[in-house]
């Protein structure tokens, strides 16, 4: 009998231990799952070290369902927003964005792409989904800051969000206002009247979308192009 009581006491103790620790384990796992994944990116200066650019791929946001909708002629908008940080600091340095509107023209049998970036809006045509991905999802030399915002030799990274067909018209209106700002670089930075507004815009959730992903780029020291070779 005493042995049975002892076994019962051990079983109750084990049950209590599981009951107490399980929520803690679940919270820890949830925190890990909630961390945005790291993504490779390349940061590089222009030759004068005045403008900082980033290049990265967001092809994984355009899955098979999104591609199917494109082929069916449904208009598709891919919106990338990001905030630039220096490694070891939580203070934002600058913001950047890119929107890509894709529309299939049945008469031309091609996709019309309207690519909006800081300081520029370009229209292009392509006949294939691969062409859409190259122009919209292979982000190449996107302006993300300038020499007054980033210290020489400092490592930097981006917190970024990509949405496909965001529902919020407020988001799209604010992005249009942001990219059309008459500034030297087209990026909003500390001291700018719009900086806090757009930092909050980029980091907060702005309605639903067909697809959404968030990520943080790996930190790196931006590369600087070598000086031009002297002609002999």
Secondary structure, 3 states (H helix, E strand, C coil): CHHHHHHHHHHHHHHHHHHHHHHHHHHHHHHHHHCCEEECCEEEECCCCCEEEEEEECHHHCCHHHHHHHHCCCCEEEEEEEEEEECCCCCEEEEEEEEEEEEEECCCCEEEEEEEECCEEEEEEECCHHHHHHHHCEEEEEEEEECCCCCCCCEEEEEEEEEECCCCHHHHHHHHHHHCCCCCCCCCECCCCCHHHHHHHHHCCCCCCCEEEEEEECCEECECCCCCCCCC
